[in-house]
Amino acid sequence: MILNMKGEIGNMSIINGMAVLVVRMTFVVLSYVIFKSMDWRKWFSNRNYHMAAYACLLISVAIGHLVGSFAIEMIELLQRILMSLFLP
């Protein structure tokens, strides 16, 4: 975290935090759209079919967060590689 003389958080860390949030939410929404199109009747009985929406949401958040974290790690790794190549 970058602090200036007044103890405020620097603009770069705010932008970085917002970028992480946008990337993770994008992957969560994308995974929800994908899992929503699945036929959940194969996985749940007629008696428990109302739980399918909760399962879809929970799985979407889990997979979206995991894939988003992987994408963020790859972006940060690429940034470090490029900085080490171009900055002495």
Secondary structure, DSSP 8 states (H G I E B T S, - for coil): --B-TTS-B-HHHHHHHHHHHHHHHHHHHHHHHHHHTS-GGGTS-STTGGGHHHHHHHHHHHHHHHHHHHHHHHHHHHHHHHHHHH--
